[in-house]
């Protein structure tokens, strides 16, 4: 890969020094790199950080990372972003590759996410008169997945995980159990749970509620189940004791680490992996497995597709939530399962018939 003109930009590529931990730090690093590209190569354009900074932190990280990839490609090809055509944008999409050798290919959803990030930047330029067209507008998006690859956590799985979470020992046990309960019981995105702030834990209609800022900056207030409230309150009491304060004096994140920073998503996944192993569950579960299970279990309880889609924050339930439905239905109505059972039964009857014939032959 061609070496970038900036050491800061080079470090964002595979093989460069590791990025600072945390969503905010990665987003800042990406925005700094994009601003430097514009200053060095396209000074007629406004700094991309002006577009990116007002966005939600996770959206900011993803969109700025997409722009880093696009600016890198434009520099290599010697193209000004406002002069990129639809055909050239399609070539960029076709040439997208994973940044780490462990990943064989980018998923369709990842490619679509990168396209959405760059497209958002172009619309921002058009609104301010710096561009006349969005080249990504004419590029077809990748087909959505036909089913969810994430293993679903069944109701039995979730009961087993809860039992292990309550048995878990350590300073972070209460915090982690409360985070897991929010994903299992309310289907929240794991990233939204990690970023919840204490001021968002409030009351609505006489019940405890949580109103985090979610994907695309949307906000939806959730009335919390009693189990979840008990676990969160237990964590807050424990945290207050550790900090030597009253619960009402606590501030900042709802589930911070000992340093006050958000829990890393990798640590949350590792926690669920440990619980899965301790519970003796054979499937490889992760936090998103619990969210997947929430969607399927809610549908089984009779909630409509629109109700479930709205509760988990799917922008288009007909395109997203229905995929969860289809995945669960196929797993339950897999012809091979029924045929396998029929084969076992046919084989059993054949052996019984053969034994009966053998016994009749011996009698005669």
MARFIMAR-291413 format. One record per residue (C-alpha): residue number from 1; residue in three letters; x, y, z. Coordinates in steps of 0.5 Angstrom, whole numbers, plus 2048, in hexadecimal, padded with zeros to 3 digits. Example, Ala and Ser with C-alpha at 12.3 -4.5 7.8 and 13.67 -1.06 7.14 Angstrom:
% residues 2
lomi k->1, r->ALA, u->819, v->7F7, w->810;
lomi k->2, r->SER, u->81B, v->7FE, w->80E;
This chain:
% residues 364
lomi k->1, r->UNK, u->800, v->800, w->800;
lomi k->2, r->UNK, u->803, v->807, w->7FE;
lomi k->3, r->UNK, u->805, v->80B, w->804;
lomi k->4, r->UNK, u->801, v->811, w->806;
lomi k->5, r->UNK, u->804, v->818, w->806;
lomi k->6, r->UNK, u->803, v->818, w->80E;
lomi k->7, r->UNK, u->805, v->814, w->814;
lomi k->8, r->UNK, u->7FF, v->815, w->817;
lomi k->9, r->UNK, u->7FB, v->812, w->811;
lomi k->10, r->UNK, u->800, v->80D, w->810;
lomi k->11, r->UNK, u->7FE, v->80A, w->818;
lomi k->12, r->UNK, u->7F7, v->809, w->816;
lomi k->13, r->UNK, u->7F9, v->804, w->811;
lomi k->14, r->UNK, u->7FA, v->7FD, w->812;
lomi k->15, r->UNK, u->801, v->7FC, w->815;
lomi k->16, r->UNK, u->801, v->803, w->818;
lomi k->17, r->UNK, u->802, v->804, w->820;
lomi k->18, r->UNK, u->7FB, v->802, w->824;
lomi k->19, r->UNK, u->7F6, v->807, w->824;
lomi k->20, r->UNK, u->7F4, v->80A, w->82B;
lomi k->21, r->UNK, u->7EF, v->806, w->82F;
lomi k->22, r->UNK, u->7E8, v->809, w->82F;
lomi k->23, r->UNK, u->7E3, v->80B, w->82A;
lomi k->24, r->UNK, u->7E4, v->812, w->82B;
lomi k->25, r->UNK, u->7EC, v->812, w->82A;
lomi k->26, r->UNK, u->7EB, v->80E, w->824;
lomi k->27, r->UNK, u->7E6, v->813, w->821;
lomi k->28, r->UNK, u->7EB, v->819, w->823;
lomi k->29, r->UNK, u->7F0, v->815, w->81F;
lomi k->30, r->UNK, u->7EC, v->814, w->819;
lomi k->31, r->UNK, u->7EA, v->81B, w->819;
lomi k->32, r->UNK, u->7F1, v->81E, w->81A;
lomi k->33, r->UNK, u->7F3, v->81A, w->814;
lomi k->34, r->UNK, u->7EE, v->81C, w->80F;
lomi k->35, r->UNK, u->7EF, v->823, w->811;
lomi k->36, r->UNK, u->7F6, v->822, w->80F;
lomi k->37, r->UNK, u->7F4, v->81F, w->809;
lomi k->38, r->UNK, u->7F0, v->825, w->807;
lomi k->39, r->UNK, u->7F5, v->82A, w->809;
lomi k->40, r->UNK, u->7FA, v->827, w->805;
lomi k->41, r->UNK, u->7F7, v->825, w->7FF;
lomi k->42, r->UNK, u->7F0, v->828, w->7FE;
lomi k->43, r->UNK, u->7F0, v->82F, w->802;
lomi k->44, r->UNK, u->7EA, v->831, w->7FE;
lomi k->45, r->UNK, u->7E6, v->82C, w->802;
lomi k->46, r->UNK, u->7E4, v->82E, w->80A;
lomi k->47, r->UNK, u->7E7, v->82A, w->80F;
lomi k->48, r->UNK, u->7E3, v->823, w->810;
lomi k->49, r->UNK, u->7E3, v->823, w->817;
lomi k->50, r->UNK, u->7DE, v->829, w->817;
lomi k->51, r->UNK, u->7D9, v->824, w->814;
lomi k->52, r->UNK, u->7DB, v->81E, w->818;
lomi k->53, r->UNK, u->7DC, v->821, w->81F;
lomi k->54, r->UNK, u->7D4, v->822, w->820;
lomi k->55, r->UNK, u->7D3, v->81B, w->81F;
lomi k->56, r->UNK, u->7D2, v->816, w->824;
lomi k->57, r->UNK, u->7D8, v->813, w->827;
lomi k->58, r->UNK, u->7D8, v->80C, w->824;
lomi k->59, r->UNK, u->7D5, v->80F, w->81D;
lomi k->60, r->UNK, u->7DB, v->814, w->81D;
lomi k->61, r->UNK, u->7E0, v->80E, w->81E;
lomi k->62, r->UNK, u->7DD, v->80A, w->818;
lomi k->63, r->UNK, u->7DB, v->810, w->813;
lomi k->64, r->UNK, u->7E2, v->813, w->814;
lomi k->65, r->UNK, u->7E6, v->80C, w->814;
lomi k->66, r->UNK, u->7E2, v->80B, w->80D;
lomi k->67, r->UNK, u->7E4, v->812, w->80B;
lomi k->68, r->UNK, u->7EB, v->810, w->80D;
lomi k->69, r->UNK, u->7EB, v->80A, w->808;
lomi k->70, r->UNK, u->7E8, v->80F, w->802;
lomi k->71, r->UNK, u->7ED, v->814, w->803;
lomi k->72, r->UNK, u->7F3, v->80F, w->803;
lomi k->73, r->UNK, u->7F0, v->80C, w->7FC;
lomi k->74, r->UNK, u->7EF, v->813, w->7F9;
lomi k->75, r->UNK, u->7F6, v->815, w->7FB;
lomi k->76, r->UNK, u->7F9, v->80F, w->7F8;
lomi k->77, r->UNK, u->7F4, v->810, w->7F1;
lomi k->78, r->UNK, u->7F6, v->817, w->7F1;
lomi k->79, r->UNK, u->7EF, v->819, w->7F1;
lomi k->80, r->UNK, u->7EB, v->81F, w->7F4;
lomi k->81, r->UNK, u->7E5, v->81D, w->7F8;
lomi k->82, r->UNK, u->7E0, v->822, w->7F5;
lomi k->83, r->UNK, u->7E3, v->81F, w->7EE;
lomi k->84, r->UNK, u->7E2, v->818, w->7F0;
lomi k->85, r->UNK, u->7DC, v->815, w->7EB;
lomi k->86, r->UNK, u->7D7, v->80F, w->7EC;
lomi k->87, r->UNK, u->7DC, v->80A, w->7E9;
lomi k->88, r->UNK, u->7E2, v->80C, w->7ED;
lomi k->89, r->UNK, u->7DE, v->80C, w->7F3;
lomi k->90, r->UNK, u->7DC, v->805, w->7F1;
lomi k->91, r->UNK, u->7E3, v->803, w->7F0;
lomi k->92, r->UNK, u->7E5, v->805, w->7F7;
lomi k->93, r->UNK, u->7DF, v->801, w->7FA;
lomi k->94, r->UNK, u->7E1, v->7FB, w->7F6;
lomi k->95, r->UNK, u->7E9, v->7FC, w->7F8;
lomi k->96, r->UNK, u->7E7, v->7FC, w->800;
lomi k->97, r->UNK, u->7EB, v->7F7, w->804;
lomi k->98, r->UNK, u->7EB, v->7F5, w->80B;
lomi k->99, r->UNK, u->7F1, v->7F9, w->80F;
lomi k->100, r->UNK, u->7F3, v->7F3, w->813;
lomi k->101, r->UNK, u->7F5, v->7EC, w->810;
lomi k->102, r->UNK, u->7F1, v->7E8, w->815;
lomi k->103, r->UNK, u->7EB, v->7EA, w->811;
lomi k->104, r->UNK, u->7EA, v->7E7, w->80A;
lomi k->105, r->UNK, u->7E5, v->7EC, w->807;
lomi k->106, r->UNK, u->7E0, v->7F2, w->809;
lomi k->107, r->UNK, u->7D9, v->7F0, w->80B;
lomi k->108, r->UNK, u->7D4, v->7F3, w->806;
lomi k->109, r->UNK, u->7D1, v->7F7, w->80C;
lomi k->110, r->UNK, u->7D8, v->7FA, w->80E;
lomi k->111, r->UNK, u->7D9, v->7FC, w->806;
lomi k->112, r->UNK, u->7D2, v->7FF, w->807;
lomi k->113, r->UNK, u->7D4, v->803, w->80D;
lomi k->114, r->UNK, u->7DB, v->806, w->80A;
lomi k->115, r->UNK, u->7D6, v->808, w->804;
lomi k->116, r->UNK, u->7D1, v->80B, w->809;
lomi k->117, r->UNK, u->7D7, v->80F, w->80C;
lomi k->118, r->UNK, u->7DA, v->812, w->806;
lomi k->119, r->UNK, u->7D3, v->813, w->803;
lomi k->120, r->UNK, u->7D1, v->817, w->809;
lomi k->121, r->UNK, u->7D7, v->81C, w->808;
lomi k->122, r->UNK, u->7D6, v->81D, w->801;
lomi k->123, r->UNK, u->7CF, v->81F, w->803;
lomi k->124, r->UNK, u->7D2, v->824, w->808;
lomi k->125, r->UNK, u->7D6, v->827, w->803;
lomi k->126, r->UNK, u->7D0, v->828, w->7FE;
lomi k->127, r->UNK, u->7CC, v->82B, w->803;
lomi k->128, r->UNK, u->7D2, v->830, w->804;
lomi k->129, r->UNK, u->7D3, v->831, w->7FD;
lomi k->130, r->UNK, u->7DA, v->82E, w->7FC;
lomi k->131, r->UNK, u->7D8, v->828, w->7F8;
lomi k->132, r->UNK, u->7D2, v->827, w->7F3;
lomi k->133, r->UNK, u->7D1, v->820, w->7F3;
lomi k->134, r->UNK, u->7D2, v->81A, w->7F7;
lomi k->135, r->UNK, u->7D6, v->814, w->7F3;
lomi k->136, r->UNK, u->7D3, v->80F, w->7F8;
lomi k->137, r->UNK, u->7CC, v->810, w->7F7;
lomi k->138, r->UNK, u->7CC, v->80D, w->7F0;
lomi k->139, r->UNK, u->7D0, v->807, w->7F3;
lomi k->140, r->UNK, u->7CC, v->801, w->7F5;
lomi k->141, r->UNK, u->7CC, v->7FE, w->7FC;
lomi k->142, r->UNK, u->7CE, v->7F7, w->7FE;
lomi k->143, r->UNK, u->7C9, v->7F2, w->7FF;
lomi k->144, r->UNK, u->7C6, v->7F2, w->806;
lomi k->145, r->UNK, u->7C8, v->7EB, w->80A;
lomi k->146, r->UNK, u->7C3, v->7E6, w->809;
lomi k->147, r->UNK, u->7C3, v->7E4, w->810;
lomi k->148, r->UNK, u->7C7, v->7E6, w->816;
lomi k->149, r->UNK, u->7CE, v->7E2, w->817;
lomi k->150, r->UNK, u->7CE, v->7E4, w->81F;
lomi k->151, r->UNK, u->7CC, v->7DE, w->823;
lomi k->152, r->UNK, u->7C6, v->7DF, w->827;
lomi k->153, r->UNK, u->7C5, v->7DF, w->82E;
lomi k->154, r->UNK, u->7BF, v->7DB, w->830;
lomi k->155, r->UNK, u->7BB, v->7DC, w->836;
lomi k->156, r->UNK, u->7BE, v->7D6, w->839;
lomi k->157, r->UNK, u->7C5, v->7D9, w->837;
lomi k->158, r->UNK, u->7C3, v->7DF, w->83A;
lomi k->159, r->UNK, u->7C1, v->7DC, w->841;
lomi k->160, r->UNK, u->7C7, v->7D8, w->841;
lomi k->161, r->UNK, u->7CB, v->7DF, w->840;
lomi k->162, r->UNK, u->7C8, v->7E3, w->845;
lomi k->163, r->UNK, u->7C9, v->7DD, w->84A;
lomi k->164, r->UNK, u->7D0, v->7DD, w->849;
lomi k->165, r->UNK, u->7D0, v->7E5, w->849;
lomi k->166, r->UNK, u->7CD, v->7E5, w->850;
lomi k->167, r->UNK, u->7D2, v->7E0, w->852;
lomi k->168, r->UNK, u->7D8, v->7E4, w->850;
lomi k->169, r->UNK, u->7DD, v->7E7, w->855;
lomi k->170, r->UNK, u->7E1, v->7ED, w->854;
lomi k->171, r->UNK, u->7E1, v->7F5, w->854;
lomi k->172, r->UNK, u->7DE, v->7F5, w->84D;
lomi k->173, r->UNK, u->7D9, v->7F0, w->84E;
lomi k->174, r->UNK, u->7D3, v->7F4, w->850;
lomi k->175, r->UNK, u->7D4, v->7F9, w->84A;
lomi k->176, r->UNK, u->7D5, v->7F3, w->845;
lomi k->177, r->UNK, u->7CF, v->7F0, w->847;
lomi k->178, r->UNK, u->7CB, v->7F6, w->847;
lomi k->179, r->UNK, u->7CD, v->7F7, w->840;
lomi k->180, r->UNK, u->7CC, v->7F0, w->83E;
lomi k->181, r->UNK, u->7C5, v->7F1, w->840;
lomi k->182, r->UNK, u->7C4, v->7F7, w->83C;
lomi k->183, r->UNK, u->7C6, v->7F3, w->836;
lomi k->184, r->UNK, u->7C2, v->7ED, w->837;
lomi k->185, r->UNK, u->7BB, v->7F0, w->83A;
lomi k->186, r->UNK, u->7BB, v->7F6, w->836;
lomi k->187, r->UNK, u->7BF, v->7F5, w->830;
lomi k->188, r->UNK, u->7C3, v->7FB, w->830;
lomi k->189, r->UNK, u->7C9, v->7FB, w->82C;
lomi k->190, r->UNK, u->7CF, v->7F9, w->830;
lomi k->191, r->UNK, u->7D3, v->800, w->82D;
lomi k->192, r->UNK, u->7CD, v->804, w->830;
lomi k->193, r->UNK, u->7CD, v->800, w->837;
lomi k->194, r->UNK, u->7D5, v->802, w->837;
lomi k->195, r->UNK, u->7D4, v->809, w->836;
lomi k->196, r->UNK, u->7CE, v->80A, w->83A;
lomi k->197, r->UNK, u->7CE, v->810, w->83F;
lomi k->198, r->UNK, u->7CC, v->811, w->846;
lomi k->199, r->UNK, u->7C7, v->817, w->845;
lomi k->200, r->UNK, u->7C4, v->812, w->840;
lomi k->201, r->UNK, u->7C1, v->80E, w->845;
lomi k->202, r->UNK, u->7BB, v->811, w->847;
lomi k->203, r->UNK, u->7B3, v->810, w->848;
lomi k->204, r->UNK, u->7AE, v->810, w->844;
lomi k->205, r->UNK, u->7A6, v->80E, w->845;
lomi k->206, r->UNK, u->7A8, v->80C, w->84C;
lomi k->207, r->UNK, u->7AE, v->807, w->84A;
lomi k->208, r->UNK, u->7B5, v->807, w->849;
lomi k->209, r->UNK, u->7B7, v->809, w->842;
lomi k->210, r->UNK, u->7BD, v->809, w->83E;
lomi k->211, r->UNK, u->7BE, v->80E, w->838;
lomi k->212, r->UNK, u->7C4, v->80D, w->835;
lomi k->213, r->UNK, u->7C7, v->811, w->82E;
lomi k->214, r->UNK, u->7C7, v->80B, w->829;
lomi k->215, r->UNK, u->7C9, v->80A, w->822;
lomi k->216, r->UNK, u->7C8, v->810, w->81D;
lomi k->217, r->UNK, u->7C7, v->814, w->823;
lomi k->218, r->UNK, u->7C0, v->812, w->825;
lomi k->219, r->UNK, u->7BD, v->811, w->82C;
lomi k->220, r->UNK, u->7B8, v->80D, w->82E;
lomi k->221, r->UNK, u->7B6, v->80C, w->836;
lomi k->222, r->UNK, u->7B5, v->805, w->838;
lomi k->223, r->UNK, u->7B1, v->803, w->83F;
lomi k->224, r->UNK, u->7B5, v->7FE, w->842;
lomi k->225, r->UNK, u->7B4, v->7F8, w->845;
lomi k->226, r->UNK, u->7B4, v->7F6, w->84C;
lomi k->227, r->UNK, u->7BA, v->7F2, w->84C;
lomi k->228, r->UNK, u->7BE, v->7F7, w->848;
lomi k->229, r->UNK, u->7BC, v->7FC, w->84D;
lomi k->230, r->UNK, u->7BF, v->7F8, w->852;
lomi k->231, r->UNK, u->7C5, v->7F6, w->84F;
lomi k->232, r->UNK, u->7C7, v->7FD, w->84D;
lomi k->233, r->UNK, u->7C5, v->800, w->854;
lomi k->234, r->UNK, u->7C9, v->7FB, w->857;
lomi k->235, r->UNK, u->7CF, v->7FD, w->853;
lomi k->236, r->UNK, u->7CE, v->804, w->855;
lomi k->237, r->UNK, u->7CE, v->803, w->85C;
lomi k->238, r->UNK, u->7D4, v->7FF, w->85B;
lomi k->239, r->UNK, u->7D8, v->804, w->857;
lomi k->240, r->UNK, u->7D6, v->809, w->85C;
lomi k->241, r->UNK, u->7D9, v->805, w->862;
lomi k->242, r->UNK, u->7DF, v->805, w->85E;
lomi k->243, r->UNK, u->7E0, v->80C, w->85C;
lomi k->244, r->UNK, u->7DE, v->80E, w->863;
lomi k->245, r->UNK, u->7D8, v->812, w->861;
lomi k->246, r->UNK, u->7D0, v->812, w->861;
lomi k->247, r->UNK, u->7CC, v->80F, w->85B;
lomi k->248, r->UNK, u->7C9, v->816, w->85A;
lomi k->249, r->UNK, u->7D0, v->819, w->859;
lomi k->250, r->UNK, u->7D3, v->814, w->854;
lomi k->251, r->UNK, u->7D4, v->817, w->84D;
lomi k->252, r->UNK, u->7D6, v->815, w->846;
lomi k->253, r->UNK, u->7D5, v->80F, w->843;
lomi k->254, r->UNK, u->7D0, v->80A, w->845;
lomi k->255, r->UNK, u->7D5, v->804, w->844;
lomi k->256, r->UNK, u->7DC, v->807, w->845;
lomi k->257, r->UNK, u->7E3, v->803, w->846;
lomi k->258, r->UNK, u->7E7, v->805, w->84C;
lomi k->259, r->UNK, u->7EA, v->80A, w->848;
lomi k->260, r->UNK, u->7E4, v->80D, w->846;
lomi k->261, r->UNK, u->7E4, v->80B, w->83F;
lomi k->262, r->UNK, u->7DF, v->807, w->83B;
lomi k->263, r->UNK, u->7E0, v->7FF, w->83B;
lomi k->264, r->UNK, u->7E3, v->7FD, w->835;
lomi k->265, r->UNK, u->7DF, v->7F9, w->831;
lomi k->266, r->UNK, u->7E4, v->7F3, w->830;
lomi k->267, r->UNK, u->7E4, v->7F3, w->838;
lomi k->268, r->UNK, u->7DC, v->7F2, w->838;
lomi k->269, r->UNK, u->7DD, v->7ED, w->832;
lomi k->270, r->UNK, u->7E2, v->7E9, w->836;
lomi k->271, r->UNK, u->7DD, v->7E9, w->83D;
lomi k->272, r->UNK, u->7D8, v->7E6, w->839;
lomi k->273, r->UNK, u->7DC, v->7E1, w->836;
lomi k->274, r->UNK, u->7DF, v->7DF, w->83D;
lomi k->275, r->UNK, u->7D7, v->7DE, w->840;
lomi k->276, r->UNK, u->7D6, v->7DA, w->83A;
lomi k->277, r->UNK, u->7DB, v->7D5, w->83B;
lomi k->278, r->UNK, u->7DA, v->7D5, w->843;
lomi k->279, r->UNK, u->7D2, v->7D4, w->841;
lomi k->280, r->UNK, u->7D4, v->7CE, w->83C;
lomi k->281, r->UNK, u->7D1, v->7D1, w->836;
lomi k->282, r->UNK, u->7D4, v->7CE, w->830;
lomi k->283, r->UNK, u->7D2, v->7D3, w->82B;
lomi k->284, r->UNK, u->7D7, v->7D9, w->82B;
lomi k->285, r->UNK, u->7D3, v->7DF, w->82E;
lomi k->286, r->UNK, u->7D4, v->7E6, w->82E;
lomi k->287, r->UNK, u->7D1, v->7ED, w->830;
lomi k->288, r->UNK, u->7CD, v->7ED, w->829;
lomi k->289, r->UNK, u->7CB, v->7E6, w->82A;
lomi k->290, r->UNK, u->7C6, v->7E9, w->830;
lomi k->291, r->UNK, u->7C4, v->7EE, w->82C;
lomi k->292, r->UNK, u->7C2, v->7E9, w->826;
lomi k->293, r->UNK, u->7BE, v->7E5, w->82B;
lomi k->294, r->UNK, u->7BA, v->7EB, w->82D;
lomi k->295, r->UNK, u->7B8, v->7EC, w->827;
lomi k->296, r->UNK, u->7B6, v->7E5, w->825;
lomi k->297, r->UNK, u->7B3, v->7E4, w->82C;
lomi k->298, r->UNK, u->7AF, v->7EA, w->82C;
lomi k->299, r->UNK, u->7AC, v->7E8, w->825;
lomi k->300, r->UNK, u->7AA, v->7E1, w->828;
lomi k->301, r->UNK, u->7A6, v->7E5, w->82E;
lomi k->302, r->UNK, u->7A2, v->7E8, w->829;
lomi k->303, r->UNK, u->7A5, v->7EF, w->828;
lomi k->304, r->UNK, u->7A4, v->7F2, w->821;
lomi k->305, r->UNK, u->7AA, v->7F3, w->81C;
lomi k->306, r->UNK, u->7A9, v->7FA, w->81D;
lomi k->307, r->UNK, u->7A9, v->7FA, w->824;
lomi k->308, r->UNK, u->7AF, v->7F6, w->825;
lomi k->309, r->UNK, u->7B3, v->7FA, w->81F;
lomi k->310, r->UNK, u->7B2, v->800, w->823;
lomi k->311, r->UNK, u->7B4, v->7FD, w->82A;
lomi k->312, r->UNK, u->7BB, v->7FC, w->827;
lomi k->313, r->UNK, u->7BB, v->802, w->823;
lomi k->314, r->UNK, u->7BB, v->7FF, w->81C;
lomi k->315, r->UNK, u->7BA, v->804, w->817;
lomi k->316, r->UNK, u->7B6, v->800, w->812;
lomi k->317, r->UNK, u->7B3, v->7FA, w->816;
lomi k->318, r->UNK, u->7B1, v->7F7, w->80F;
lomi k->319, r->UNK, u->7B8, v->7F7, w->80D;
lomi k->320, r->UNK, u->7BC, v->7F5, w->813;
lomi k->321, r->UNK, u->7B7, v->7F2, w->819;
lomi k->322, r->UNK, u->7B4, v->7ED, w->813;
lomi k->323, r->UNK, u->7BB, v->7EA, w->812;
lomi k->324, r->UNK, u->7BB, v->7E8, w->81A;
lomi k->325, r->UNK, u->7B5, v->7E5, w->819;
lomi k->326, r->UNK, u->7B7, v->7E1, w->813;
lomi k->327, r->UNK, u->7BD, v->7DF, w->816;
lomi k->328, r->UNK, u->7B9, v->7DC, w->81C;
lomi k->329, r->UNK, u->7B4, v->7D9, w->817;
lomi k->330, r->UNK, u->7B9, v->7D5, w->813;
lomi k->331, r->UNK, u->7BC, v->7D2, w->819;
lomi k->332, r->UNK, u->7B6, v->7D0, w->81C;
lomi k->333, r->UNK, u->7B3, v->7CD, w->815;
lomi k->334, r->UNK, u->7BA, v->7CB, w->812;
lomi k->335, r->UNK, u->7B8, v->7C5, w->80E;
lomi k->336, r->UNK, u->7BE, v->7C1, w->810;
lomi k->337, r->UNK, u->7BC, v->7C0, w->817;
lomi k->338, r->UNK, u->7B5, v->7BD, w->815;
lomi k->339, r->UNK, u->7B8, v->7B9, w->810;
lomi k->340, r->UNK, u->7BE, v->7B7, w->815;
lomi k->341, r->UNK, u->7B9, v->7B5, w->81A;
lomi k->342, r->UNK, u->7B5, v->7B1, w->815;
lomi k->343, r->UNK, u->7BB, v->7AD, w->812;
lomi k->344, r->UNK, u->7BC, v->7AB, w->81A;
lomi k->345, r->UNK, u->7B5, v->7A9, w->81A;
lomi k->346, r->UNK, u->7B5, v->7A5, w->814;
lomi k->347, r->UNK, u->7BC, v->7A2, w->815;
lomi k->348, r->UNK, u->7B9, v->79F, w->81C;
lomi k->349, r->UNK, u->7B3, v->79C, w->819;
lomi k->350, r->UNK, u->7B7, v->799, w->814;
lomi k->351, r->UNK, u->7BB, v->796, w->819;
lomi k->352, r->UNK, u->7B5, v->794, w->81D;
lomi k->353, r->UNK, u->7B2, v->791, w->817;
lomi k->354, r->UNK, u->7B9, v->78D, w->815;
lomi k->355, r->UNK, u->7B9, v->78A, w->81D;
lomi k->356, r->UNK, u->7B2, v->788, w->81C;
lomi k->357, r->UNK, u->7B3, v->784, w->816;
lomi k->358, r->UNK, u->7B9, v->781, w->819;
lomi k->359, r->UNK, u->7B5, v->77F, w->81F;
lomi k->360, r->UNK, u->7B0, v->77C, w->81B;
lomi k->361, r->UNK, u->7B5, v->778, w->816;
lomi k->362, r->UNK, u->7B8, v->775, w->81D;
lomi k->363, r->UNK, u->7B1, v->773, w->81F;
lomi k->364, r->UNK, u->7B0, v->76F, w->819;
